[in-house]
Each structure stands twice: as structure tokens, then as C-alpha cells.
Amino acid sequence: MTEPTLRTMMVAMRDGVCLSTDIYLPPEALAGNPVPVLLERTPYDKRGTNHGDRTLLDPVPRAKPEIAAQFVSAGYAYVLQDCRGRFGSQGSFTKYLNEAEDGFDTIAWLMAQPWCNGKIGTLGLSYCAHVQAALATLDPPGLAAMFLDCGGFSSAYHNGVRQGGAFELKQLTWAYNQGTEAGDAQDPAVAQAVRAQDIREWIKVMPWRRGHSPLTAAPEYEDYVVEQWEHEDFSPFWQQRGIYWRGYYPQTANVPMVHLSGWYDPYSITAIENWTALSTPDRAPCRLILGPWTHGQRSVSFAGDVDFGPAAPLDANLAEDFVALRRNWFDHHLKGEGADALPYPVSIFVMGGGSGQRNADGRLDHGGQWRHESQWPPAAMVPQTWHFHADGALTPQASQVPDASLPYDADPANPVPTIGGAVTSGAPVMAAGAYDQRETEVLFGATQPGRDLGERPDVLSFVSAPLEEDMELTGQITARLFISSDAPDMDVTIKLIDLYPSNDEHPQGFAMNLAHGILRARYRNSFANPEPLEAGHIHEIEITAFPTSNLFLRGHRIRIDIAGSNFPHFDINQNRDWRVSNAPPQVAHNRLHLCASHPSSVILPVVPRRG
């Protein structure tokens, strides 16, 4: 591969701040022939290495200049830019909120360059997808195609920064990790001061405050964490451009887009919402890809302790590899060359169907296969209501008893620990993926290693009978619960689990987490206008989980866990009256009601088996 020509420039934004920009040009551009341009804007160092820039055949992640060289060899100019206040760029970094205007101004600058032919594509993972969504809302002239990989907030309040009103603590671990990693390059003294703090202890302190956090030495990170934590309600703060694509869909550039994410990625909801809104018949082609992956790990076959088989990686299944898929997408939409690399509106990976044995790497062989659909959820999906019963049963039949309920407490001092799920940036306190729902010695927050979370007294676990035939669930489960509490506020969490029968390798079975959801009860009626619970009153609430697609094999059981916390994925609700200054934390004594007049249930997205 010919080494591309590199130029580094400081590109001025509308306010005079200059952003460091690397430009990689192919020979034809240097010869005076304009070419299409690909733009990646990043807060992670434009010459750094991203964990997702790997392939199945070459698992060592490649540095960004290497990725640029691959696209340059295909006839593109490749532009990498440090976001404002990061690495080589001037200005102050404010997470998410400067990216729309900076992206627009960068594209305007590109359009004025003699080597740009007027067609610009954007690409990037995570934050590098958020910045794409932000600039697209301003519909910049020249933007011609996009590839959003695990990001692009449809609504940061509802999925990404908060979920059901609870705060995603990955924002804390991200800031801590960036304070050390970026600090090493920009200010080693700051990095050393942040690194000296123990994040495993600080994660238990809620909330962080300015001047009292592990980020006090890095005030730009501390400010945004505290600011997001302070805005608990869905206010105009959360409706700003860059974190609320929902509010700007009508103004969004009408260009071909790909929205890609994974079942164990927190941006799966975002991908679905964006695709749904932007795939209408009057718009350019829009594609949705959902695989069995954690954040950015589309070239591996496993997530956590579960393997999904050789069909799971994007590589060799949807395309030669991820670089080839994106190159083919842009070739078709920027150059008019080749067939559409993604001819189907929706491509999903249906997990399940494996042997249930351990593979050579010690992971559960869960299996799975790709399927193409015309819509999401699949047209064949039929919602089925299944009911919770006081004996722990989960059945399609509603309860007929006149009075039944189950108690469970939510103790802020003893939260239910997070075991996998749709997590990103969680190290060193939590990890994404599928795991047996048993506490281990290394699990953060574990109190009894070896115990299934469903055996905790503060978790209600409901299990179906062994299935008599295979059953596919594809979509989002929604729990409709009747709850009461003696606290003015508390959290309710749900979790969908594929419960394996016992076998020689898993004598106690394997409780594989698929999807989870949460609701802070004071937001049960409105995220903008919280209301306290009435002591002793039975409230009806609704919780929707992250999406999933899974084939429950014959003999497996469907399990739903209900609890009052999922920590450290989400912050711990102190269960107090948030309106009263310095109100003390309290244990919430809760009840789930399960009688004929209060039939707590879950709606399962069932896809009938196809012949």
C-alpha cells in the first residue's frame, strides 16, 4: 500500500478557535483531480488507536493513520480532526455540545479545498458517531453519506447518559479514564493527579460535586459530569443540538446513512430510534445493523462469557471486513460505483441455537445466525403478554387470585451488582456482554460469590416452565408492573434472561442475560415533572428494556428478574424525598402486586418460527 501524503492544518471555526486537522491525500488529488472526502472527527487523538479498528483475521487494532491509508488507496481523501480542546486542537472541551457547529464549519472548509470534489462522507465509532449526528442536524452543504457506528444520540437523556431517569455511571468511568489517558498527552501532572484517585471507591460516592470528585484536578471533565448529574429532569438542557437528535430529525441532512450497534451496546436503542425516524420513503437509503456485540467489537464472535459462533462477526458474514463494508458503502453513494453493500433495510443477528457446551476458550456456545428484515421490529413479531405469579411462575395466563403481592427491599447500602449487559466505558468497575448471572470473586459489588442474583432476597425472579418448543423473542420487552412502597422514590429494574437447563459443564444451568431496563419511580408519569410515590398506594408503571433478538431453545426457560438497583451500571437511588434538602437515604420497602385486579406482566416480542 502506497503511503499517503499527509498535511496537517489548523482549521478555523466560526469563533476563531482552530482545530488540528490531518489530511491524507491520494495521488490523483495531488495531481489536481478532486476526489470524494471522508471525515472522522475524534476526541481520542487523530493519530491514536481505537479498540474497534481491528479485523477478524488481524485482531491487533490499527492506528487511525493506517485506517486512513486504506481509504486513501481506494481513492478517497481522508481527514482526521481532533475535537475542540482535545490533543492538537485549541479551545476548551465540552462533551457533546460543541460538535454540531464545529462539524458544520469543518465541512464548509473542506468544500472550499481544491482536492474536494464536493461529496463528503462521515464515519466513526461512539463519540465519533455522536459528532456525525450533531453536524447532520445542520444539513451542511456537501455532506453526502454517513456511517454511524454505535452512537448518535437520539436522546441522551433517555438512552446514553440517563436511562429511565437513572444516571449511567459510564459517564463517570469515561471521564476518569480520559482524565488519565488524554492527560498523559496533554498534561501529565493532571493525569497523575486523577490516576492517584481510586475510582472503585469514588463510584460509590453519589453525587460527585465540583471540588469533591476524583476529577477535581481536571475541571473540564468534572464540570460536565456534575452538570449532567445535576440535570435530573428532562429539561431544555437535554434538548440541545448534539444530544437530542429527536428534536432535529426534520432538519437533518437527507443523505444515505448506516446505523450500526450491538445487543450488548448502550446505543442499540439510539440506532433503532434514528433509523426509524430517518428511513421514511421520502428520504435517502437508511440501513440498520444489530449484531451480538459489545461496543465497537463487531469483528469478534463473543460478548463476555458467551460465544455466538462463526456467523457472529461482521467480517466474512456481512462483508469481507469492516473497512471493506464502509468502503463499499461510500463507493456506492459517493462515487456511484458497485452495488449497494447493504441492500436490506435491516440486518439483525438472532442469538441462540448453539450446543450450550463450553468452547475451546471456555465460553458458552450459544450460537446464532443473521437475518434480513424489511422493518424493525420484524413484521412477523406478535406481542404476547405473560404474567407474574406469587409462586415465581411466569405464564401466559393471568392470575385469578383476589389478593397477592411479593415484598422486596431496595437498600442503597447494598445494591444489586451489575453483571454484564449493554455497557461501555465501564472499566475497571463493570464489563459489557453476556454472563451467567452469578456473583464471582472479581465482580464489583459481590457479597456472596457463587450466588445467583435471583437468589438475593432483594431480587424477585420469575421463571417460565421449560419451553416445549423453540421460541424467538426479537424486539424490546416491556414490563407493566403494579408496585407500592413506603419510600417517596425508588428504582425498579427488569432483566430478561435465557435460563439454560443444567448439563455436565453447567450443573446449575446458565442464566444468560439478554436485556435490561430501569425506571426511577418518580418519573413514572413524566420525565419532566417528577412526582413522589404515595405511601401505601399501588402505582402502575411501565419499563421498556434494551432491544434483543434471541432464540430460546426447547427445554430452556424464560426468566425475568425484578429488583431495585443495577449498580454500577446506574447510580443508586437513595429512595429519599429529592425535594427536601439533605433528606437522609432510606431503605425502600416495596411490594410487587400480582393479583387479578393488579396483574403485573411482561410483553414479550414473539416471532413465530418460520418453516
ZARO-238091 format. One record per residue (C-alpha): residue in one letter; chain; x, y, z. Coordinates in steps of 0.02 Angstrom, whole numbers, plus 50000, padded with zeros to 5 digits. Example, Ala and Ser with C-alpha at 12.3 -4.5 7.8 and 13.67 -1.06 7.14 Angstrom:
<pts>
> residuo/cadena/x/y/z
> A/A/50615/49775/50390
> S/A/50684/49947/50357
</pts>
This chain:
<pts>
> residuo/cadena/x/y/z
> M/A/50000/50000/50000
> T/A/50069/50170/49949
> E/A/50097/50287/50096
> P/A/49975/50433/50077
> T/A/50032/50613/50080
> L/A/49996/50695/50248
> R/A/49961/50877/50278
> T/A/49921/50948/50449
> M/A/49825/51111/50461
> M/A/49740/51215/50594
> V/A/49563/51243/50531
> A/A/49474/51396/50599
> M/A/49297/51382/50669
> R/A/49170/51524/50667
> D/A/49230/51588/50837
> G/A/49413/51589/50787
> V/A/49463/51430/50879
> C/A/49573/51321/50768
> L/A/49559/51131/50762
> S/A/49707/51020/50719
> T/A/49667/50926/50559
> D/A/49765/50790/50470
> I/A/49733/50773/50284
> Y/A/49783/50615/50191
> L/A/49778/50635/50003
> P/A/49786/50506/49863
> P/A/49896/50533/49709
> E/A/49750/50588/49599
> A/A/49709/50730/49718
> L/A/49890/50786/49718
> A/A/49885/50785/49528
> G/A/49744/50911/49530
> N/A/49596/50794/49514
> P/A/49468/50822/49654
> V/A/49409/50667/49748
> P/A/49274/50624/49875
> V/A/49320/50657/50056
> L/A/49293/50553/50213
> L/A/49290/50648/50378
> E/A/49317/50574/50551
> R/A/49312/50692/50699
> T/A/49376/50620/50864
> P/A/49411/50669/51044
> Y/A/49528/50519/51060
> D/A/49682/50580/50963
> K/A/49677/50584/50774
> R/A/49839/50483/50769
> G/A/49789/50362/50906
> T/A/49721/50186/50902
> N/A/49541/50136/50930
> H/A/49499/49965/51003
> G/A/49369/49936/50867
> D/A/49487/49962/50720
> R/A/49530/49779/50701
> T/A/49475/49635/50592
> L/A/49437/49452/50620
> L/A/49598/49400/50532
> D/A/49704/49537/50611
> P/A/49647/49561/50791
> V/A/49779/49693/50832
> P/A/49692/49863/50821
> R/A/49762/49979/50689
> A/A/49807/50160/50717
> K/A/49699/50291/50633
> P/A/49833/50338/50505
> E/A/49833/50156/50449
> I/A/49644/50158/50426
> A/A/49662/50321/50331
> A/A/49790/50241/50215
> Q/A/49668/50101/50172
> F/A/49536/50225/50116
> V/A/49663/50334/50026
> S/A/49716/50182/49925
> A/A/49534/50169/49868
> G/A/49538/50347/49801
> Y/A/49474/50450/49947
> A/A/49546/50599/50037
> Y/A/49538/50552/50222
> V/A/49526/50691/50351
> L/A/49553/50662/50537
> Q/A/49520/50803/50659
> D/A/49544/50822/50846
> C/A/49386/50890/50927
> R/A/49391/51059/51012
> G/A/49501/51061/51166
> R/A/49575/50889/51131
> F/A/49754/50845/51088
> G/A/49814/50963/50950
> S/A/49659/51073/50943
> Q/A/49631/51238/51028
> G/A/49486/51287/51140
> S/A/49400/51204/51287
> F/A/49322/51033/51277
> T/A/49138/51024/51322
> K/A/49075/50848/51297
> Y/A/48947/50834/51155
> L/A/48887/51015/51147
> N/A/49009/51099/51025
> E/A/49008/50966/50893
> A/A/48867/51022/50779
> E/A/48940/51192/50736
> D/A/49120/51130/50731
> G/A/49070/50989/50614
> F/A/48972/51107/50501
> D/A/49119/51229/50493
> T/A/49241/51089/50454
> I/A/49135/51027/50309
> A/A/49119/51205/50244
> W/A/49309/51217/50248
> L/A/49327/51051/50158
> M/A/49208/51107/50021
> A/A/49325/51253/49984
> Q/A/49478/51143/49959
> P/A/49536/51111/49780
> W/A/49557/50924/49812
> C/A/49375/50902/49870
> N/A/49250/50857/49733
> G/A/49101/50917/49836
> K/A/49050/50746/49904
> I/A/49092/50715/50087
> G/A/49058/50560/50191
> T/A/49071/50547/50380
> L/A/49114/50395/50485
> G/A/49169/50345/50658
> L/A/49133/50246/50816
> S/A/49047/50303/50976
> Y/A/49090/50487/51008
> C/A/49144/50493/50826
> A/A/48964/50443/50783
> H/A/48890/50570/50904
> V/A/48982/50709/50812
> Q/A/48910/50648/50647
> A/A/48733/50656/50712
> A/A/48764/50830/50780
> L/A/48828/50904/50617
> A/A/48693/50816/50515
> T/A/48559/50917/50606
> L/A/48630/51074/50523
> D/A/48619/50995/50349
> P/A/48790/51055/50290
> P/A/48811/51075/50101
> G/A/48923/50937/50036
> L/A/48875/50803/50161
> A/A/48831/50655/50051
> A/A/48836/50493/50154
> M/A/48860/50437/50335
> F/A/48910/50280/50430
> L/A/48867/50293/50615
> D/A/48946/50156/50719
> C/A/48872/50136/50894
> G/A/48820/50315/50926
> G/A/48725/50471/50875
> F/A/48612/50513/51023
> S/A/48428/50506/50980
> S/A/48404/50572/51157
> A/A/48548/50569/51279
> Y/A/48427/50588/51424
> H/A/48327/50433/51377
> N/A/48470/50323/51318
> G/A/48655/50356/51335
> V/A/48678/50472/51483
> R/A/48520/50427/51575
> Q/A/48401/50281/51561
> G/A/48228/50284/51638
> G/A/48284/50437/51737
> A/A/48433/50347/51815
> F/A/48610/50406/51779
> E/A/48727/50293/51680
> L/A/48887/50286/51780
> K/A/48989/50250/51624
> Q/A/48994/50440/51612
> L/A/49100/50439/51771
> T/A/49216/50299/51719
> W/A/49236/50376/51546
> A/A/49285/50543/51621
> Y/A/49405/50461/51743
> N/A/49488/50358/51607
> Q/A/49500/50506/51490
> G/A/49571/50613/51628
> T/A/49716/50491/51638
> E/A/49737/50438/51456
> A/A/49713/50607/51373
> G/A/49800/50691/51518
> D/A/49958/50591/51484
> A/A/49971/50676/51315
> Q/A/49905/50849/51362
> D/A/49951/50875/51545
> P/A/50044/50733/51633
> A/A/50025/50816/51803
> V/A/49836/50815/51785
> A/A/49840/50633/51730
> Q/A/49945/50587/51882
> A/A/49826/50677/52000
> V/A/49674/50589/51926
> R/A/49761/50420/51923
> A/A/49800/50437/52108
> Q/A/49613/50428/52145
> D/A/49529/50259/52172
> I/A/49381/50254/52052
> R/A/49316/50095/52134
> E/A/49288/50194/52293
> W/A/49232/50354/52210
> I/A/49098/50263/52109
> K/A/49008/50235/52274
> V/A/49003/50422/52312
> M/A/48842/50500/52247
> P/A/48833/50625/52177
> W/A/49004/50696/52137
> R/A/49017/50883/52166
> R/A/49133/51017/52099
> G/A/49289/51014/52204
> H/A/49242/50846/52279
> S/A/49272/50712/52148
> P/A/49417/50614/52076
> L/A/49415/50739/51932
> T/A/49448/50895/52033
> A/A/49619/50910/51950
> A/A/49533/50903/51779
> P/A/49394/51032/51796
> E/A/49332/51018/51615
> Y/A/49288/50835/51647
> E/A/49221/50869/51821
> D/A/49109/51009/51756
> Y/A/49020/50907/51625
> V/A/48995/50756/51741
> V/A/48922/50864/51879
> E/A/48818/50964/51756
> Q/A/48739/50807/51682
> W/A/48709/50736/51855
> E/A/48628/50898/51914
> H/A/48503/50900/51770
> E/A/48400/50756/51836
> D/A/48237/50801/51749
> F/A/48205/50806/51562
> S/A/48228/50992/51541
> P/A/48281/51105/51395
> F/A/48461/51062/51442
> W/A/48433/50888/51368
> Q/A/48353/50956/51209
> Q/A/48511/51039/51145
> R/A/48582/51003/50974
> G/A/48710/50864/50988
> I/A/48621/50763/51122
> Y/A/48441/50762/51059
> W/A/48427/50708/50877
> R/A/48242/50676/50905
> G/A/48211/50863/50907
> Y/A/48305/50893/50743
> Y/A/48252/50749/50630
> P/A/48154/50865/50511
> Q/A/48307/50975/50483
> T/A/48428/50829/50463
> A/A/48527/50807/50302
> N/A/48438/50690/50182
> V/A/48584/50576/50142
> P/A/48614/50387/50144
> M/A/48652/50326/50320
> V/A/48701/50167/50411
> H/A/48657/50147/50595
> L/A/48756/50003/50672
> S/A/48757/49940/50851
> G/A/48754/49782/50957
> W/A/48636/49694/51076
> Y/A/48762/49724/51216
> D/A/48794/49906/51171
> P/A/48704/50051/51257
> Y/A/48675/50134/51087
> S/A/48563/49998/51016
> I/A/48408/50099/51063
> T/A/48484/50255/50985
> A/A/48521/50162/50823
> I/A/48343/50096/50812
> E/A/48262/50264/50850
> N/A/48370/50356/50725
> W/A/48343/50226/50590
> T/A/48155/50226/50619
> A/A/48142/50415/50606
> L/A/48261/50434/50458
> S/A/48211/50285/50349
> T/A/48047/50355/50284
> P/A/48006/50332/50098
> D/A/48043/50514/50058
> R/A/48223/50502/50119
> A/A/48385/50428/50055
> P/A/48425/50245/50092
> C/A/48447/50208/50277
> R/A/48511/50045/50349
> L/A/48506/49966/50523
> I/A/48629/49832/50579
> L/A/48616/49749/50751
> G/A/48738/49611/50798
> P/A/48783/49511/50955
> W/A/48920/49632/51001
> T/A/48983/49743/51140
> H/A/49034/49921/51099
> G/A/49138/49926/50940
> Q/A/49180/49740/50944
> R/A/49098/49692/50780
> S/A/49243/49581/50723
> V/A/49235/49452/50863
> S/A/49114/49309/50894
> F/A/49089/49331/51081
> A/A/49022/49453/51209
> G/A/49076/49423/51388
> D/A/49071/49238/51432
> V/A/48960/49187/51285
> D/A/49011/49145/51106
> F/A/48890/49162/50961
> G/A/48984/49059/50833
> P/A/49070/49092/50667
> A/A/48920/49186/50596
> A/A/48931/49320/50730
> P/A/49071/49434/50668
> L/A/49029/49562/50536
> D/A/49188/49505/50448
> A/A/49159/49367/50320
> N/A/48971/49374/50351
> L/A/48906/49546/50303
> A/A/49065/49596/50212
> E/A/49248/49549/50194
> D/A/49280/49655/50348
> F/A/49225/49820/50425
> V/A/49341/49928/50319
> A/A/49276/49842/50161
> L/A/49095/49867/50214
> R/A/49118/50052/50240
> R/A/49221/50071/50082
> N/A/49087/49984/49979
> W/A/48953/50093/50059
> F/A/49045/50252/50015
> D/A/49096/50188/49842
> H/A/48912/50164/49801
> H/A/48847/50326/49874
> L/A/48993/50446/49844
> K/A/49065/50376/49682
> G/A/48916/50287/49606
> E/A/49019/50128/49594
> G/A/48968/49949/49632
> A/A/48810/49877/49704
> D/A/48735/49933/49868
> A/A/48839/49846/50002
> L/A/48686/49839/50114
> P/A/48532/49805/50006
> Y/A/48420/49760/50154
> P/A/48342/49893/50266
> V/A/48375/49792/50424
> S/A/48503/49658/50464
> I/A/48491/49575/50636
> F/A/48583/49434/50719
> V/A/48466/49311/50805
> M/A/48562/49239/50952
> G/A/48537/49059/51005
> G/A/48536/48883/50935
> G/A/48708/48830/50996
> S/A/48761/48674/51088
> G/A/48763/48751/51262
> Q/A/48934/48674/51293
> R/A/49096/48765/51330
> N/A/49202/48803/51178
> A/A/49391/48794/51171
> D/A/49403/48967/51251
> G/A/49290/48916/51396
> R/A/49141/49018/51336
> L/A/48962/48956/51323
> D/A/48922/48907/51142
> H/A/48757/48999/51118
> G/A/48761/49012/50928
> G/A/48655/49118/50813
> Q/A/48626/49174/50634
> W/A/48597/49330/50530
> R/A/48427/49375/50459
> H/A/48373/49518/50348
> E/A/48211/49611/50378
> S/A/48111/49749/50295
> Q/A/48070/49837/50458
> W/A/48101/49846/50646
> P/A/48031/49759/50741
> P/A/48008/49619/50615
> A/A/47840/49619/50528
> A/A/47806/49444/50593
> M/A/47829/49495/50776
> V/A/47675/49466/50885
> P/A/47672/49540/51061
> Q/A/47621/49414/51193
> T/A/47576/49459/51372
> W/A/47647/49343/51504
> H/A/47602/49362/51687
> F/A/47698/49356/51851
> H/A/47632/49248/51992
> A/A/47664/49246/52179
> D/A/47745/49073/52169
> G/A/47877/49140/52049
> A/A/47795/49072/51893
> L/A/47792/49164/51727
> T/A/47645/49108/51619
> P/A/47532/49170/51479
> Q/A/47386/49150/51600
> A/A/47337/49295/51712
> S/A/47321/49274/51899
> Q/A/47147/49239/51964
> V/A/47183/49262/52149
> P/A/47098/49411/52233
> D/A/47250/49468/52331
> A/A/47434/49429/52306
> S/A/47597/49525/52317
> L/A/47782/49495/52347
> P/A/47894/49605/52455
> Y/A/48070/49660/52409
> D/A/48180/49795/52482
> A/A/48296/49918/52397
> D/A/48440/49961/52514
> P/A/48556/50099/52450
> A/A/48695/50023/52555
> N/A/48678/49852/52474
> P/A/48635/49871/52289
> V/A/48614/49728/52166
> P/A/48777/49715/52068
> T/A/48789/49736/51880
> I/A/48835/49576/51788
> G/A/48861/49619/51605
> G/A/48733/49698/51492
> A/A/48732/49847/51375
> V/A/48881/49937/51450
> T/A/49025/50036/51378
> S/A/49174/50129/51451
> G/A/49144/50040/51615
> A/A/49319/49982/51661
> P/A/49376/49949/51793
> V/A/49210/49928/51884
> M/A/49096/49843/51757
> A/A/49105/49748/51593
> A/A/48984/49727/51447
> G/A/48915/49568/51375
> A/A/48828/49406/51419
> Y/A/48870/49316/51581
> D/A/48798/49186/51697
> Q/A/48705/49291/51825
> R/A/48808/49229/51971
> E/A/48919/49332/52082
> T/A/49105/49297/52068
> E/A/49256/49340/52171
> V/A/49308/49476/52048
> L/A/49135/49553/52024
> F/A/49125/49732/52087
> G/A/48994/49738/52225
> A/A/48984/49550/52251
> T/A/48943/49495/52428
> Q/A/48918/49307/52405
> P/A/49022/49233/52264
> G/A/48933/49087/52183
> R/A/48758/49154/52220
> D/A/48637/49178/52076
> L/A/48569/49356/52081
> G/A/48394/49282/52078
> E/A/48430/49207/52249
> R/A/48458/49376/52330
> P/A/48314/49425/52446
> D/A/48301/49594/52358
> V/A/48275/49516/52185
> L/A/48110/49442/52125
> S/A/48141/49307/51996
> F/A/48000/49240/51885
> V/A/48031/49088/51778
> S/A/47928/49002/51643
> A/A/47906/48815/51630
> P/A/48033/48731/51515
> L/A/47982/48778/51338
> E/A/47901/48638/51239
> E/A/47964/48710/51075
> D/A/48089/48840/51018
> M/A/48033/49020/51045
> E/A/48109/49177/50968
> L/A/48099/49348/51052
> T/A/48152/49493/50941
> G/A/48115/49670/50996
> Q/A/48101/49756/51164
> I/A/48016/49679/51314
> T/A/47902/49794/51413
> A/A/47854/49760/51594
> R/A/47689/49829/51660
> L/A/47702/49822/51847
> F/A/47594/49866/51995
> I/A/47706/49923/52137
> S/A/47692/50006/52307
> S/A/47823/50072/52427
> D/A/47845/50163/52591
> A/A/47976/50275/52510
> P/A/47941/50432/52409
> D/A/48051/50368/52269
> M/A/48141/50209/52218
> D/A/48205/50121/52062
> V/A/48131/49969/51976
> T/A/48242/49864/51863
> I/A/48198/49721/51746
> K/A/48309/49593/51662
> L/A/48272/49463/51527
> I/A/48369/49300/51546
> D/A/48385/49142/51442
> L/A/48393/49008/51577
> Y/A/48486/48854/51516
> P/A/48445/48684/51589
> S/A/48583/48602/51689
> N/A/48713/48497/51599
> D/A/48880/48418/51640
> E/A/48975/48580/51614
> H/A/48844/48691/51697
> P/A/48765/48584/51833
> Q/A/48667/48734/51898
> G/A/48618/48789/51724
> F/A/48674/48954/51646
> A/A/48571/49112/51670
> M/A/48619/49215/51518
> N/A/48570/49398/51524
> L/A/48493/49466/51364
> A/A/48422/49639/51400
> H/A/48381/49752/51547
> G/A/48287/49911/51588
> I/A/48260/50032/51731
> L/A/48137/50164/51790
> R/A/48160/50292/51928
> A/A/47985/50287/52001
> R/A/47964/50474/52021
> Y/A/47969/50485/51830
> R/A/47831/50357/51804
> N/A/47713/50486/51728
> S/A/47834/50614/51659
> F/A/48022/50633/51644
> A/A/48000/50821/51651
> N/A/47887/50829/51804
> P/A/47933/50703/51939
> E/A/47803/50651/52067
> P/A/47831/50564/52235
> L/A/47756/50395/52269
> E/A/47607/50392/52385
> A/A/47644/50281/52535
> G/A/47536/50125/52529
> H/A/47461/50169/52360
> I/A/47476/50046/52215
> H/A/47553/50129/52063
> E/A/47555/50061/51887
> I/A/47721/50084/51798
> E/A/47795/50032/51631
> I/A/47977/49989/51595
> T/A/48049/49950/51423
> A/A/48213/49857/51409
> F/A/48354/49871/51284
> P/A/48317/49777/51121
> T/A/48371/49599/51090
> S/A/48347/49452/50974
> N/A/48361/49277/51045
> L/A/48303/49102/51006
> F/A/48256/49011/51168
> L/A/48279/48828/51129
> R/A/48160/48692/51181
> G/A/48194/48648/51364
> H/A/48258/48823/51406
> R/A/48158/48939/51517
> I/A/48119/49124/51505
> R/A/48165/49217/51663
> I/A/48127/49395/51715
> D/A/48214/49472/51866
> I/A/48144/49624/51954
> A/A/48246/49724/52080
> G/A/48279/49897/52149
> S/A/48454/49930/52080
> N/A/48582/49882/51948
> F/A/48746/49954/52011
> P/A/48867/50018/51949
> H/A/48782/50025/51780
> F/A/48662/50152/51856
> D/A/48679/50267/52005
> I/A/48599/50211/52167
> N/A/48432/50288/52210
> Q/A/48439/50346/52390
> N/A/48249/50323/52398
> R/A/48229/50489/52488
> D/A/48122/50640/52451
> W/A/48230/50730/52324
> R/A/48134/50892/52355
> V/A/48194/50904/52534
> S/A/48370/50968/52558
> N/A/48484/50844/52648
> A/A/48347/50713/52668
> P/A/48432/50554/52729
> P/A/48443/50395/52624
> Q/A/48320/50259/52669
> V/A/48283/50078/52634
> A/A/48131/50066/52521
> H/A/48012/49927/52574
> N/A/47924/49883/52412
> R/A/47791/49765/52351
> L/A/47752/49696/52179
> H/A/47566/49661/52162
> L/A/47513/49504/52069
> C/A/47326/49482/52091
> A/A/47179/49482/51970
> S/A/47148/49668/51994
> H/A/47334/49712/51982
> P/A/47404/49589/51854
> S/A/47588/49630/51839
> S/A/47650/49566/51672
> V/A/47780/49574/51535
> I/A/47750/49594/51349
> L/A/47863/49478/51250
> P/A/47904/49514/51066
> V/A/47874/49341/50994
> V/A/47924/49300/50815
> P/A/47839/49139/50756
> R/A/47958/49007/50691
> R/A/47975/49005/50502
> G/A/47972/48848/50400
</pts>
